[in-house]
Amino acid sequence: MADEIRMPSGMGGIVRYEGDSKIKIKPTFIIMAIVLVVVFEILLKVFWK
């Protein structure tokens, strides 16, 4: 008889943290900050030689 393979049961890597955080940041702020950093990096590579 073949060995039985057991996979871990769970939520497929999805973790949900409950609780209130003192720091609340909107997702749009995070996306805008990332875009600004990318634009800044591109400008540095273009103009800084």
RAVEN-V445288 format. One record per helix or strand of 3 or more residues. SS is the DSSP state (H for helix, E for strand). FROM is the first residue (numbers start at 0). LEN is the number of residues. If there is no record, write none. Layout:
BEGIN
SS_FROM_LEN, SS_FROM_LEN
END
This chain:
BEGIN
H_26_21
END
